[in-house]
């Protein structure tokens, strides 16, 4: 379960990092 939590945090970090690009529609 710890690996899942760590993975979720990493995914969330990447998601927020590329949020501006996604908002502009560059990342689908």
C-alpha positions, -999 to +999 in steps of 0.1 A: +000+000+000+029+023+007+041+020-029+006+030-041+006+061-019+041+071-030+030+066-066-001+086-062+020+115-047+044+113-077+015+113-102-001+142-084+032+161-085+036+155-122-001+164-127+003+198-110+036+204-127+020+201-162-014+216-152-007+249-171+001+229-203-030+208-198-051+239-193-039+253-226-048+220-243-012+210-252-015+179-231-046+157-236 
